[in-house]
Amino acid sequence: MIQEQQKEFRRIEGVAEKAQPFGIKSGSKTLVMLIHGFTGTPYDLHVLADFLADNKLDVEVPLLAGHGGSTAMLYQTRNQDWVKSVEDMLEQKLKEYDKVFMIGYSFGSNISLHLSTKYPQIAGIIALGIPIFIRNELQIRTLLPLARIFKKTYRKRWMNHEMTKEWSEQGRHSHIPIPSIVTFYDFIDRYTKKELAKVQAPVLIVHSRDDLVSHPRGSEFLFKNLTVTDKHLFILNKQDHNPVHNTRRDFIFSKTLQFIESH
């Protein structure tokens, strides 16, 4: 059983209690930065953070700008703001630790890969459910120009009342500003798809065949287009988009720890 660890929260005004960024100190010279996804929060990764800290690694889980609070907060930010939230911490931590690894969940993977092209001293990248190709992407991209004119937000229609309430408590968004979706896709097109040959850090890639958000062929595309030789790909059955809350969690956590310890 994974033991819950003592966390140091960094309170940000307007952000839900469960969505606050945090760190865990274990006295290690190796740091693992966990980067959450688009419209997500650090809470999505708290179990993985506990697991890593329980294995004597220091952990930092920053909050992407505009996330964790109101829809209006998210509306005011763009992809460059989300990257800066991580990059500011990364620059400091690279000076403090012998090794820094980055684990990206969903869009956090895109940010981590992008930053690895700017900071070659990053020891390794772990990409969990990276969104390079999205389910129903053609339909979404086709409708976006019209949506920008006639709608302010997109509502996740598959969510029921209980899920909406739970997500609100966690600082996650059931309604997404249309400009936020546009800047999300812009980052994938402008950076993720074009920068993979520049990535020099070792990369571990994990995805689910049953991921209802990001298509697993995105991870296959990532693996194929990485020029670094130290790369590993696992496409799993019986797993949803979030690697923390699924039946293959033990396997994913084990492979994550093995990757870190072997580099």
DAVENMO-V378745 format. One record per pair of residues at least 24 apart in sequence whose ideal C-beta (glycine too) atoms are under 10 Angstrom apart, sorted by the first residue. I is the first residue (numbers start at 0). GAP is how many residues later the second one is. If there is no record, write none. Layout:
BEGIN
i=I gap=GAP
i=I gap=GAP
END
This chain:
BEGIN
i=0 gap=53
i=1 gap=45
i=1 gap=46
i=1 gap=47
i=1 gap=48
i=1 gap=49
i=1 gap=50
i=1 gap=51
i=1 gap=52
i=1 gap=53
i=1 gap=247
i=1 gap=248
i=1 gap=251
i=2 gap=47
i=2 gap=48
i=2 gap=50
i=2 gap=51
i=3 gap=42
i=3 gap=43
i=3 gap=45
i=3 gap=46
i=3 gap=49
i=3 gap=50
i=4 gap=41
i=4 gap=44
i=4 gap=45
i=4 gap=46
i=4 gap=47
i=4 gap=48
i=4 gap=49
i=4 gap=54
i=5 gap=44
i=5 gap=47
i=6 gap=35
i=6 gap=39
i=6 gap=42
i=6 gap=43
i=6 gap=46
i=6 gap=52
i=6 gap=54
i=7 gap=52
i=8 gap=33
i=8 gap=52
i=9 gap=32
i=9 gap=50
i=9 gap=51
i=9 gap=52
i=9 gap=53
i=11 gap=51
i=11 gap=53
i=11 gap=55
i=11 gap=56
i=11 gap=57
i=11 gap=61
i=12 gap=56
i=13 gap=52
i=13 gap=54
i=13 gap=55
i=13 gap=56
i=13 gap=58
i=13 gap=59
i=13 gap=157
i=14 gap=26
i=14 gap=27
i=14 gap=48
i=14 gap=51
i=14 gap=52
i=14 gap=53
i=14 gap=54
i=14 gap=55
i=14 gap=58
i=14 gap=156
i=15 gap=25
i=15 gap=27
i=15 gap=51
i=15 gap=52
i=15 gap=53
i=15 gap=54
i=15 gap=151
i=15 gap=152
i=15 gap=153
i=15 gap=154
i=15 gap=155
i=15 gap=156
i=16 gap=26
i=16 gap=51
i=16 gap=152
i=16 gap=153
i=16 gap=154
i=17 gap=24
i=17 gap=25
i=17 gap=26
i=17 gap=28
i=17 gap=50
i=17 gap=148
i=17 gap=150
i=17 gap=151
i=17 gap=152
i=17 gap=153
i=17 gap=154
i=18 gap=24
i=18 gap=25
i=18 gap=44
i=18 gap=48
i=18 gap=49
i=18 gap=50
i=18 gap=150
i=18 gap=151
i=18 gap=152
i=18 gap=153
i=19 gap=41
i=19 gap=43
i=19 gap=48
i=19 gap=151
i=20 gap=39
i=20 gap=40
i=20 gap=41
i=20 gap=42
i=20 gap=43
i=20 gap=46
i=20 gap=47
i=20 gap=64
i=20 gap=68
i=21 gap=24
i=21 gap=27
i=21 gap=37
i=21 gap=38
i=21 gap=39
i=21 gap=40
i=21 gap=41
i=22 gap=26
i=22 gap=30
i=22 gap=35
i=22 gap=36
i=22 gap=37
i=22 gap=38
i=22 gap=39
i=22 gap=66
i=22 gap=70
i=23 gap=25
i=23 gap=26
i=23 gap=28
i=23 gap=29
i=23 gap=30
i=23 gap=33
i=23 gap=34
i=23 gap=35
i=23 gap=36
i=23 gap=37
i=24 gap=28
i=24 gap=33
i=24 gap=34
i=24 gap=35
i=25 gap=26
i=25 gap=27
i=25 gap=28
i=25 gap=29
i=25 gap=30
i=25 gap=31
i=25 gap=32
i=25 gap=33
i=26 gap=29
i=26 gap=30
i=26 gap=31
i=27 gap=24
i=27 gap=25
i=27 gap=27
i=27 gap=28
i=27 gap=29
i=27 gap=30
i=27 gap=31
i=27 gap=69
i=27 gap=70
i=27 gap=71
i=28 gap=28
i=28 gap=29
i=28 gap=67
i=28 gap=68
i=28 gap=69
i=28 gap=70
i=29 gap=26
i=29 gap=27
i=29 gap=28
i=29 gap=67
i=29 gap=68
i=29 gap=69
i=29 gap=70
i=29 gap=71
i=29 gap=93
i=29 gap=230
i=29 gap=231
i=29 gap=233
i=30 gap=26
i=30 gap=27
i=30 gap=28
i=30 gap=29
i=30 gap=58
i=30 gap=59
i=30 gap=62
i=30 gap=63
i=30 gap=65
i=30 gap=66
i=30 gap=67
i=30 gap=68
i=30 gap=69
i=30 gap=70
i=30 gap=71
i=30 gap=92
i=31 gap=25
i=31 gap=26
i=31 gap=27
i=31 gap=28
i=31 gap=29
i=31 gap=65
i=31 gap=67
i=31 gap=68
i=31 gap=69
i=31 gap=70
i=31 gap=71
i=31 gap=91
i=31 gap=92
i=31 gap=94
i=31 gap=224
i=31 gap=225
i=31 gap=228
i=32 gap=25
i=32 gap=26
i=32 gap=27
i=32 gap=28
i=32 gap=29
i=32 gap=53
i=32 gap=56
i=32 gap=57
i=32 gap=60
i=32 gap=64
i=32 gap=67
i=32 gap=68
i=32 gap=69
i=32 gap=70
i=32 gap=71
i=32 gap=75
i=32 gap=79
i=32 gap=82
i=32 gap=89
i=33 gap=25
i=33 gap=26
i=33 gap=27
i=33 gap=28
i=33 gap=67
i=33 gap=68
i=33 gap=69
i=33 gap=70
i=33 gap=71
i=33 gap=74
i=33 gap=78
i=33 gap=92
i=33 gap=94
i=34 gap=25
i=34 gap=26
i=34 gap=27
i=34 gap=28
i=34 gap=29
i=34 gap=47
i=34 gap=48
i=34 gap=50
i=34 gap=51
i=34 gap=54
i=34 gap=55
i=34 gap=67
i=34 gap=68
i=34 gap=69
i=34 gap=70
i=34 gap=71
i=34 gap=72
i=34 gap=73
i=34 gap=74
i=34 gap=75
i=34 gap=76
i=34 gap=77
i=34 gap=80
i=34 gap=93
i=35 gap=25
i=35 gap=26
i=35 gap=27
i=35 gap=28
i=35 gap=31
i=35 gap=32
i=35 gap=50
i=35 gap=68
i=35 gap=69
i=35 gap=70
i=35 gap=71
i=35 gap=72
i=35 gap=75
i=35 gap=136
i=36 gap=27
i=36 gap=30
i=36 gap=67
i=36 gap=68
i=36 gap=69
i=36 gap=70
i=36 gap=71
i=36 gap=72
i=36 gap=73
i=36 gap=74
i=36 gap=91
i=36 gap=92
i=36 gap=93
i=36 gap=94
i=36 gap=135
i=36 gap=147
i=36 gap=176
i=36 gap=177
i=36 gap=204
i=36 gap=205
i=37 gap=26
i=37 gap=29
i=37 gap=36
i=37 gap=41
i=37 gap=44
i=37 gap=68
i=37 gap=69
i=37 gap=70
i=37 gap=72
i=37 gap=73
i=37 gap=93
i=37 gap=135
i=37 gap=138
i=37 gap=142
i=37 gap=143
i=37 gap=145
i=37 gap=146
i=37 gap=149
i=37 gap=175
i=38 gap=25
i=38 gap=27
i=38 gap=28
i=38 gap=29
i=38 gap=32
i=38 gap=35
i=38 gap=67
i=38 gap=68
i=38 gap=117
i=38 gap=128
i=38 gap=132
i=38 gap=133
i=38 gap=134
i=38 gap=135
i=38 gap=136
i=38 gap=137
i=38 gap=138
i=38 gap=141
i=38 gap=142
i=38 gap=145
i=39 gap=24
i=39 gap=27
i=39 gap=28
i=39 gap=65
i=39 gap=66
i=39 gap=67
i=39 gap=68
i=39 gap=127
i=39 gap=130
i=39 gap=131
i=39 gap=132
i=39 gap=133
i=39 gap=202
i=40 gap=26
i=40 gap=27
i=40 gap=28
i=40 gap=126
i=40 gap=129
i=40 gap=130
i=40 gap=131
i=40 gap=132
i=41 gap=25
i=41 gap=26
i=41 gap=128
i=41 gap=129
i=42 gap=25
i=42 gap=126
i=42 gap=127
i=42 gap=128
i=42 gap=129
i=42 gap=201
i=43 gap=61
i=43 gap=62
i=43 gap=64
i=43 gap=126
i=43 gap=127
i=43 gap=128
i=43 gap=197
i=43 gap=198
i=43 gap=199
i=43 gap=200
i=43 gap=201
i=44 gap=58
i=44 gap=59
i=44 gap=60
i=44 gap=63
i=44 gap=83
i=44 gap=197
i=44 gap=198
i=44 gap=199
i=45 gap=124
i=45 gap=198
i=46 gap=195
i=46 gap=196
i=46 gap=197
i=46 gap=198
i=46 gap=202
i=46 gap=206
i=47 gap=55
i=47 gap=57
i=47 gap=78
i=47 gap=80
i=47 gap=195
i=47 gap=196
i=47 gap=201
i=47 gap=204
i=47 gap=205
i=47 gap=208
i=48 gap=54
i=48 gap=195
i=50 gap=193
i=50 gap=198
i=50 gap=199
i=50 gap=201
i=50 gap=202
i=50 gap=203
i=50 gap=205
i=50 gap=206
i=51 gap=49
i=51 gap=51
i=51 gap=201
i=51 gap=204
i=51 gap=205
i=51 gap=208
i=53 gap=203
i=54 gap=198
i=54 gap=201
i=54 gap=202
i=54 gap=205
i=54 gap=206
i=56 gap=42
i=56 gap=44
i=56 gap=200
i=56 gap=203
i=56 gap=204
i=57 gap=35
i=57 gap=38
i=57 gap=39
i=57 gap=42
i=58 gap=44
i=59 gap=26
i=59 gap=29
i=59 gap=30
i=59 gap=32
i=59 gap=33
i=59 gap=37
i=59 gap=40
i=59 gap=42
i=60 gap=28
i=60 gap=42
i=60 gap=47
i=61 gap=24
i=61 gap=25
i=61 gap=26
i=61 gap=27
i=61 gap=28
i=61 gap=46
i=62 gap=108
i=63 gap=43
i=63 gap=44
i=63 gap=47
i=65 gap=107
i=65 gap=111
i=65 gap=114
i=66 gap=104
i=66 gap=105
i=66 gap=106
i=66 gap=113
i=67 gap=102
i=67 gap=103
i=67 gap=104
i=67 gap=105
i=68 gap=102
i=68 gap=104
i=69 gap=101
i=69 gap=103
i=69 gap=105
i=70 gap=81
i=70 gap=82
i=70 gap=102
i=70 gap=103
i=70 gap=104
i=70 gap=105
i=70 gap=106
i=70 gap=109
i=71 gap=105
i=72 gap=98
i=72 gap=100
i=72 gap=104
i=73 gap=79
i=73 gap=99
i=73 gap=101
i=73 gap=102
i=73 gap=103
i=73 gap=105
i=73 gap=106
i=74 gap=77
i=74 gap=78
i=74 gap=101
i=74 gap=102
i=74 gap=103
i=74 gap=104
i=74 gap=105
i=75 gap=101
i=75 gap=103
i=75 gap=104
i=76 gap=100
i=76 gap=102
i=76 gap=103
i=76 gap=106
i=77 gap=101
i=77 gap=102
i=77 gap=104
i=77 gap=105
i=77 gap=106
i=77 gap=108
i=77 gap=109
i=78 gap=28
i=78 gap=31
i=78 gap=32
i=78 gap=35
i=78 gap=101
i=78 gap=103
i=78 gap=104
i=78 gap=105
i=78 gap=106
i=78 gap=107
i=78 gap=108
i=78 gap=109
i=78 gap=111
i=78 gap=112
i=79 gap=103
i=79 gap=106
i=79 gap=107
i=80 gap=102
i=81 gap=25
i=81 gap=26
i=81 gap=28
i=81 gap=29
i=81 gap=98
i=81 gap=101
i=81 gap=102
i=81 gap=105
i=82 gap=27
i=82 gap=28
i=82 gap=31
i=82 gap=32
i=82 gap=35
i=82 gap=104
i=82 gap=108
i=84 gap=26
i=85 gap=25
i=85 gap=26
i=85 gap=28
i=85 gap=29
i=86 gap=24
i=86 gap=27
i=86 gap=28
i=86 gap=31
i=86 gap=32
i=89 gap=25
i=89 gap=26
i=89 gap=28
i=89 gap=29
i=89 gap=31
i=89 gap=32
i=90 gap=24
i=90 gap=27
i=90 gap=28
i=93 gap=25
i=93 gap=27
i=93 gap=28
i=93 gap=29
i=96 gap=26
i=97 gap=25
i=98 gap=24
i=98 gap=25
i=98 gap=161
i=98 gap=164
i=99 gap=24
i=100 gap=24
i=100 gap=25
i=100 gap=100
i=100 gap=101
i=100 gap=103
i=100 gap=155
i=100 gap=158
i=100 gap=159
i=100 gap=162
i=101 gap=24
i=101 gap=25
i=101 gap=99
i=102 gap=24
i=102 gap=25
i=102 gap=101
i=102 gap=140
i=102 gap=153
i=102 gap=156
i=102 gap=157
i=103 gap=24
i=103 gap=25
i=103 gap=26
i=104 gap=24
i=104 gap=25
i=104 gap=101
i=104 gap=136
i=104 gap=137
i=104 gap=138
i=104 gap=139
i=105 gap=24
i=105 gap=25
i=105 gap=105
i=105 gap=107
i=105 gap=108
i=105 gap=135
i=105 gap=136
i=105 gap=137
i=106 gap=24
i=106 gap=77
i=106 gap=80
i=106 gap=81
i=106 gap=85
i=106 gap=107
i=108 gap=83
i=108 gap=94
i=108 gap=96
i=108 gap=97
i=108 gap=98
i=108 gap=105
i=108 gap=109
i=108 gap=110
i=108 gap=113
i=109 gap=74
i=109 gap=77
i=109 gap=78
i=109 gap=81
i=109 gap=82
i=109 gap=83
i=109 gap=85
i=109 gap=108
i=109 gap=112
i=110 gap=76
i=110 gap=80
i=110 gap=81
i=111 gap=87
i=111 gap=89
i=111 gap=91
i=112 gap=78
i=112 gap=79
i=112 gap=82
i=112 gap=83
i=112 gap=85
i=112 gap=86
i=112 gap=88
i=112 gap=90
i=112 gap=109
i=112 gap=113
i=113 gap=73
i=113 gap=76
i=113 gap=77
i=113 gap=78
i=113 gap=81
i=113 gap=84
i=113 gap=85
i=114 gap=86
i=115 gap=79
i=115 gap=82
i=115 gap=83
i=115 gap=84
i=115 gap=85
i=115 gap=86
i=115 gap=87
i=115 gap=112
i=116 gap=74
i=116 gap=78
i=116 gap=79
i=116 gap=80
i=116 gap=81
i=116 gap=82
i=116 gap=83
i=116 gap=84
i=117 gap=77
i=117 gap=80
i=118 gap=82
i=119 gap=78
i=119 gap=79
i=119 gap=80
i=119 gap=81
i=120 gap=80
i=121 gap=77
i=121 gap=78
i=121 gap=79
i=121 gap=80
i=122 gap=78
i=122 gap=79
i=122 gap=136
i=122 gap=137
i=122 gap=140
i=123 gap=77
i=123 gap=78
i=123 gap=79
i=123 gap=80
i=123 gap=106
i=123 gap=135
i=123 gap=136
i=123 gap=138
i=123 gap=139
i=124 gap=74
i=124 gap=76
i=124 gap=77
i=124 gap=78
i=124 gap=79
i=124 gap=80
i=124 gap=101
i=124 gap=103
i=124 gap=106
i=124 gap=134
i=125 gap=76
i=125 gap=77
i=125 gap=78
i=125 gap=79
i=125 gap=80
i=125 gap=106
i=125 gap=117
i=125 gap=126
i=125 gap=129
i=125 gap=130
i=125 gap=133
i=125 gap=134
i=126 gap=76
i=126 gap=77
i=126 gap=78
i=126 gap=79
i=126 gap=80
i=126 gap=91
i=126 gap=92
i=126 gap=95
i=126 gap=96
i=126 gap=104
i=126 gap=106
i=127 gap=76
i=127 gap=77
i=127 gap=78
i=127 gap=79
i=127 gap=80
i=127 gap=86
i=127 gap=91
i=127 gap=111
i=127 gap=113
i=127 gap=114
i=127 gap=115
i=127 gap=116
i=127 gap=124
i=127 gap=128
i=128 gap=76
i=128 gap=77
i=128 gap=78
i=128 gap=79
i=128 gap=82
i=128 gap=84
i=128 gap=85
i=128 gap=87
i=128 gap=89
i=128 gap=90
i=128 gap=110
i=128 gap=111
i=128 gap=112
i=128 gap=113
i=128 gap=114
i=129 gap=58
i=129 gap=62
i=129 gap=75
i=129 gap=76
i=129 gap=77
i=129 gap=81
i=129 gap=84
i=129 gap=86
i=129 gap=88
i=129 gap=89
i=129 gap=91
i=129 gap=92
i=130 gap=53
i=130 gap=54
i=130 gap=56
i=130 gap=57
i=130 gap=61
i=130 gap=80
i=130 gap=82
i=130 gap=83
i=130 gap=84
i=130 gap=87
i=130 gap=88
i=130 gap=110
i=131 gap=56
i=131 gap=57
i=131 gap=60
i=131 gap=61
i=131 gap=64
i=131 gap=82
i=131 gap=83
i=131 gap=84
i=131 gap=85
i=131 gap=86
i=131 gap=87
i=131 gap=88
i=131 gap=89
i=131 gap=90
i=131 gap=93
i=132 gap=55
i=132 gap=60
i=132 gap=81
i=132 gap=82
i=132 gap=83
i=132 gap=84
i=132 gap=85
i=132 gap=86
i=132 gap=87
i=132 gap=88
i=133 gap=50
i=133 gap=51
i=133 gap=54
i=133 gap=77
i=133 gap=79
i=133 gap=80
i=133 gap=81
i=133 gap=84
i=134 gap=76
i=134 gap=77
i=134 gap=78
i=134 gap=79
i=134 gap=80
i=134 gap=106
i=135 gap=76
i=135 gap=77
i=135 gap=79
i=136 gap=48
i=136 gap=51
i=136 gap=77
i=136 gap=78
i=136 gap=81
i=139 gap=41
i=139 gap=45
i=140 gap=40
i=140 gap=41
i=140 gap=44
i=140 gap=48
i=142 gap=35
i=143 gap=34
i=143 gap=37
i=143 gap=38
i=143 gap=41
i=144 gap=37
i=145 gap=32
i=146 gap=31
i=146 gap=34
i=146 gap=35
i=147 gap=30
i=147 gap=31
i=147 gap=33
i=147 gap=34
i=148 gap=29
i=149 gap=28
i=150 gap=26
i=150 gap=27
i=151 gap=25
i=151 gap=26
i=151 gap=27
i=152 gap=24
i=152 gap=25
i=152 gap=26
i=152 gap=27
i=152 gap=28
i=153 gap=24
i=153 gap=26
i=153 gap=27
i=157 gap=54
i=187 gap=30
i=191 gap=26
i=191 gap=29
i=191 gap=30
i=191 gap=33
i=192 gap=25
i=192 gap=28
i=192 gap=29
i=192 gap=32
i=193 gap=31
i=194 gap=30
i=195 gap=25
i=195 gap=26
i=195 gap=27
i=195 gap=28
i=195 gap=29
i=195 gap=30
i=195 gap=31
i=195 gap=32
i=196 gap=28
i=196 gap=29
i=196 gap=30
i=196 gap=31
i=197 gap=28
i=197 gap=29
i=197 gap=30
i=198 gap=26
i=198 gap=27
i=198 gap=28
i=198 gap=29
i=198 gap=32
i=199 gap=26
i=199 gap=27
i=199 gap=28
i=199 gap=30
i=200 gap=25
i=200 gap=27
i=200 gap=29
i=200 gap=30
i=200 gap=62
i=201 gap=24
i=201 gap=26
i=201 gap=27
i=201 gap=28
i=201 gap=29
i=201 gap=30
i=201 gap=57
i=201 gap=60
i=201 gap=61
i=202 gap=25
i=202 gap=27
i=202 gap=28
i=202 gap=29
i=202 gap=30
i=202 gap=56
i=203 gap=26
i=203 gap=27
i=203 gap=28
i=203 gap=29
i=203 gap=30
i=203 gap=48
i=203 gap=51
i=203 gap=52
i=203 gap=54
i=203 gap=55
i=203 gap=56
i=203 gap=59
i=204 gap=26
i=204 gap=27
i=204 gap=28
i=204 gap=29
i=204 gap=30
i=205 gap=26
i=205 gap=27
i=205 gap=28
i=205 gap=29
i=205 gap=30
i=205 gap=33
i=205 gap=37
i=205 gap=42
i=205 gap=45
i=205 gap=46
i=205 gap=49
i=205 gap=50
i=205 gap=53
i=206 gap=26
i=206 gap=27
i=206 gap=28
i=206 gap=29
i=206 gap=32
i=206 gap=34
i=206 gap=36
i=207 gap=26
i=207 gap=27
i=207 gap=28
i=207 gap=29
i=207 gap=30
i=207 gap=31
i=207 gap=32
i=207 gap=33
i=207 gap=34
i=207 gap=35
i=207 gap=38
i=207 gap=40
i=207 gap=44
i=208 gap=26
i=208 gap=27
i=208 gap=28
i=208 gap=29
i=208 gap=30
i=209 gap=26
i=209 gap=27
i=209 gap=28
i=209 gap=29
i=209 gap=30
i=209 gap=31
i=209 gap=36
i=210 gap=24
i=210 gap=25
i=210 gap=28
i=210 gap=29
i=210 gap=30
i=210 gap=31
i=210 gap=32
i=211 gap=28
i=211 gap=29
i=212 gap=27
i=212 gap=28
i=212 gap=29
i=213 gap=27
i=229 gap=29
i=229 gap=32
i=229 gap=33
i=231 gap=26
i=231 gap=27
END
